[in-house]
Amino acid sequence: MAINQCELRPMGKPIHRKEDPRFIRGQGRYVDDIVLPNMLYMSIVRSPYAHAKIKSIHTEAAYQVPGVKLILTGEDLEKLNLAWIPTMAGDVQMVLATKKVLYQYQEVAAVIAETRGAAADAAQLVEVEYEALPVVVDPFRALQPDAPVLRDDREKQSNHIWHWEAGDREKTEEIFQAAPVVVSQNVRFQRVHPSPLEPCGCIADYNKATGKLTWYVTSQAPHAHRTVLAMVSGLPEHKIHVISPDVGGGFGNKVPVYPGYVCAIVASLQLGQPVKWIETRTENIASTGFARDYHMTAEIAADESGKVLALRVKTVADHGAFDAAADPTKFPAGLFSIVTGSYDFQQAFVEVDGVYTNKAPGGVAYRCSFRVTEAAYLIERTMDVLARRLNMDPAELRLRNFIKKEQFPYQSPTGWTYDSGDYEKTFKLALEKIGYHELRKEQAEKRARGELMGIGISTFTEVVGAGPSHSFDIMGIKMFDSAEIRVHPTGKVIARLGVRHQGQGHETTFAQIIGEELGLSADDVLVEEGDTDTAPYGLGTYASRSTPTAGGAAALCARRIREKAKKIAAHLLEVGEADVSWNGEAFEVKGLPSRKVTMSEVALAAYTNLPEGMEPGLEATYYYDPPNLTFPHGAYIAVVDIDKGTGAVKVRRFLAVDDCGNVINPMIVEGQVHGGLTEGFAIAFMQDIPYDEDGNCLAPNWMDYLVPTSLDSPHWETDRTVTPSPHHPIGAKGVGESPNVGSPAAFVNAVVDALAPYGVEHIDMPIFPWKVWEILRQNGVTE
Amino acid sequence: MQIRVTVNGRVHESDVEPRTLLVYYLREHLRLTGAHVGCDTTTCGACTVLLNGKAVKSCTVLAVQANGQEIVTIEGLERDGELHPLQKAFWEEHALQCGYCTPGMIMTACELLARNPFPTEEEVRKGISGNVCRCTGYVNIVKAIQSAGRQLAGQTADPENRSEVVSSGN
């Protein structure tokens, strides 16, 4: 069919995705689609208690089920020194429970059988005797001196995990003491879950003869997973082959290493057969990487004109039973220090305390960079609180406080250097495009009639591209990324990258970058990722890091090839290298543009007709350690109407204006924005994982944990400004998480704005209709 | 139990455990892996196939219930190397990202367009509300389904003239 990827100069064009033909035919290859000869299935026995001693485990009855091959318990893993494994955050985590369980749905035993059904049947027959222990679900309660200590395996006899801070406490304090205006707001960012459509799973296939483990896994970071496996299992790293095939969404949920993975690998090592484990939706929600769960207090010091002076933030972070958060080791609360947002604060001080509770572990940065969603939500909520206190339009307050474009590169009070931005331009475009002033007039008229309409603004600065090795590492491994490009004799290219996409369209966008740099069409470039035996080492795809890191690696790798190609071109054109220039599509003789050779001609020559003494071939590898992060920004505006009878909020309009620097494929960028907005909408209005006081997870499936459907989800309007990153090889910044980071505040600000006549200053998410209805009832608006 | 099922025009005779769900029969017995399992609670629709022309979530149908019936899966939509208009439209309108929901979404849309070739945005959103997508935000999916509807009905038909079109009615 006619699609436009054959053109040269593919950068910036809305090329249809190269990966789609397999998905629209049902020919995607996800982990559960793979069947290996003699494959066994694994099912996990999980704890019904949130906190309990394990008195005994009996597996005899389960072993009687026909087809059962092996049942693993914590005791079995202890013998292999695998009952506990290190987490990516420097803690340790139980693989299968030993002595006691610490959260509901914790892994207690693993049953391996010849069929999926037999494994599930036998898992039900594993008898575990528990003795209940006192449960702590509230992190503030967990911090009290008389609270039961949950993690008695640690030296520290409290539930406090770590304290982290950024900024200058004293200078911030000084400004607060002198400031004419101070506002303060408590804000909860509830526990949510990334919930990719495909749950997590793997097939471990250990070949006893070769000693090689092939591991198919739903992984956002296959190389990092290989290294972790080598570290914990003792298997040599070159004999671990990780394959991350098509991945049905990740959003951060597929970054950590989960107990089920380890059990499947141990079982395959013991049995010498492939073992498949595919989790259920309940297992996914109730036991794998949740997100957020931050209890935050923000204070802003300002002058009477609305100029912000200082920001102070205190946060309690509920990390559940193990600190399995996927964070760089230097930042336990990660990029929460971006909490000053798009505003020019003189000083800021941020502190976060991590706490253990009897909840599932594994806080992940769900579609965001290590806590930047929490930060963006907090500052945008609190700016609105300040606007309300000053009786000022929230748009005006923001305009008075933006970091100005001439201030870039901007040094933030918590230590980051923002690369570039033009916040005012982006914001003014958003105001104009949505018709902000007309909407305010309409709102005033509606209010006069007693109708409830709200306009919510969120302007944000994202910080993406976790990579610069001076700041970032995972378990000590520095967070560069990589590309390897091979140009074949006929001018066709295979490129392999260290990242691993889960729907972001890398096969197309990286082909565009490489095609652009090499003067080829995107069609000539095949991009492969996710196979550790072939791809160069990389840290994976999350935190919108692929374009800023691997995108940079791809461009620079292609330029390295072009350097050699130029020498070959000079040889073919029979001139000196200094007389050759690259015109974007071919090498030409300076001053004689009709004398030129294309990359395809050079490619053939690289294997057939080289300058004397030159090494044959045309390929390169590049490991790119970015000099800085990139800082995309955006301005989002939501317009909502509230039904006075039911409290239901209807999002009438939502406009997202994003600036992610130079755009590789505008169609893909827009798709990412649509998806992120929908997830942000869900967080604002639908999603929460509550626990009762006994530690029961109350939303362990998609009937209780709500995912937005086409009926719930609003129509999205988008636009864009372009402020290239000055330090990125192609001026790109990354976009995938921006809409999820920026949108929750816009929704909540809109609802609070609608309810402002009743003195409402804040509503915690998710804004279920009953919460709004209750406010309306208290104010006599409804009965 | 012995069952006899027509899948994508081919007759299959199989011996299945009575508890086998249709989705696992298709995926594991017939190796048609286009239908995916996403939620286990009939919420997400990633496993949607056509059973006698009606879109069903194959995680909620037992394989034995399909005995003697006719099933079409995503693998059965392409004819003689030519993609179905829905498949083309999903590609052209960028209506997918990770691709996991896509087969189920397309199968639901198949039934929707068979009933109503020119659905409004509202009707499409209602029609696919049993299929969850976590990547696209639905805007482009709606566009793709409307575009495919126009292609299926032929360019000459008038989308404005809705009086001759049977409304989806749900």
Chai-1 contact restraints between the chains, C-beta under 6 A:
chainA,res_idxA,chainB,res_idxB,connection_type,confidence,min_distance_angstrom,max_distance_angstrom,comment,restraint_id
A,H16,B,W91,contact,1.0,0.0,6.0,A-B,restraint_1
A,D20,B,W91,contact,1.0,0.0,6.0,A-B,restraint_2
A,F23,B,L96,contact,1.0,0.0,6.0,A-B,restraint_3
A,F23,B,G99,contact,1.0,0.0,6.0,A-B,restraint_4
A,F23,B,T102,contact,1.0,0.0,6.0,A-B,restraint_5
A,I24,B,Q87,contact,1.0,0.0,6.0,A-B,restraint_6
A,I24,B,F90,contact,1.0,0.0,6.0,A-B,restraint_7
A,I24,B,W91,contact,1.0,0.0,6.0,A-B,restraint_8
A,G26,B,G34,contact,1.0,0.0,6.0,A-B,restraint_9
A,G26,B,I74,contact,1.0,0.0,6.0,A-B,restraint_10
A,G26,B,E75,contact,1.0,0.0,6.0,A-B,restraint_11
A,G26,B,P103,contact,1.0,0.0,6.0,A-B,restraint_12
A,G28,B,G99,contact,1.0,0.0,6.0,A-B,restraint_13
A,D33,B,T33,contact,1.0,0.0,6.0,A-B,restraint_14
A,P196,B,R134,contact,1.0,0.0,6.0,A-B,restraint_15
A,L197,B,G38,contact,1.0,0.0,6.0,A-B,restraint_16
A,L197,B,Y100,contact,1.0,0.0,6.0,A-B,restraint_17
A,L197,B,C101,contact,1.0,0.0,6.0,A-B,restraint_18
A,L197,B,R134,contact,1.0,0.0,6.0,A-B,restraint_19
A,E198,B,Y100,contact,1.0,0.0,6.0,A-B,restraint_20
A,G248,B,C98,contact,1.0,0.0,6.0,A-B,restraint_21
A,G248,B,Y100,contact,1.0,0.0,6.0,A-B,restraint_22
A,G249,B,C98,contact,1.0,0.0,6.0,A-B,restraint_23
A,G249,B,R134,contact,1.0,0.0,6.0,A-B,restraint_24
A,G249,B,C135,contact,1.0,0.0,6.0,A-B,restraint_25
A,T280,B,D40,contact,1.0,0.0,6.0,A-B,restraint_26
A,R281,B,C39,contact,1.0,0.0,6.0,A-B,restraint_27
A,R281,B,D40,contact,1.0,0.0,6.0,A-B,restraint_28
A,Q502,B,C98,contact,1.0,0.0,6.0,A-B,restraint_29
A,G503,B,Q97,contact,1.0,0.0,6.0,A-B,restraint_30
A,G503,B,C98,contact,1.0,0.0,6.0,A-B,restraint_31
A,G503,B,C135,contact,1.0,0.0,6.0,A-B,restraint_32
A,M667,B,H94,contact,1.0,0.0,6.0,A-B,restraint_33
A,G671,B,H94,contact,1.0,0.0,6.0,A-B,restraint_34
A,H674,B,T136,contact,1.0,0.0,6.0,A-B,restraint_35
A,H674,B,G137,contact,1.0,0.0,6.0,A-B,restraint_36
A,H674,B,V139,contact,1.0,0.0,6.0,A-B,restraint_37
A,G675,B,C135,contact,1.0,0.0,6.0,A-B,restraint_38
A,G675,B,T136,contact,1.0,0.0,6.0,A-B,restraint_39
A,G675,B,G137,contact,1.0,0.0,6.0,A-B,restraint_40
A,L677,B,G137,contact,1.0,0.0,6.0,A-B,restraint_41
A,T678,B,G137,contact,1.0,0.0,6.0,A-B,restraint_42
A,N701,B,T41,contact,1.0,0.0,6.0,A-B,restraint_43
A,W702,B,C39,contact,1.0,0.0,6.0,A-B,restraint_44
A,W702,B,T41,contact,1.0,0.0,6.0,A-B,restraint_45
A,W702,B,T43,contact,1.0,0.0,6.0,A-B,restraint_46
A,M703,B,T41,contact,1.0,0.0,6.0,A-B,restraint_47
A,V707,B,V132,contact,1.0,0.0,6.0,A-B,restraint_48
A,T709,B,S129,contact,1.0,0.0,6.0,A-B,restraint_49
A,S710,B,R125,contact,1.0,0.0,6.0,A-B,restraint_50
A,S710,B,I128,contact,1.0,0.0,6.0,A-B,restraint_51
A,S710,B,S129,contact,1.0,0.0,6.0,A-B,restraint_52
A,S710,B,Y138,contact,1.0,0.0,6.0,A-B,restraint_53
A,L711,B,R125,contact,1.0,0.0,6.0,A-B,restraint_54
A,L711,B,S129,contact,1.0,0.0,6.0,A-B,restraint_55
A,S713,B,Y138,contact,1.0,0.0,6.0,A-B,restraint_56
A,W716,B,G137,contact,1.0,0.0,6.0,A-B,restraint_57
A,W716,B,V139,contact,1.0,0.0,6.0,A-B,restraint_58
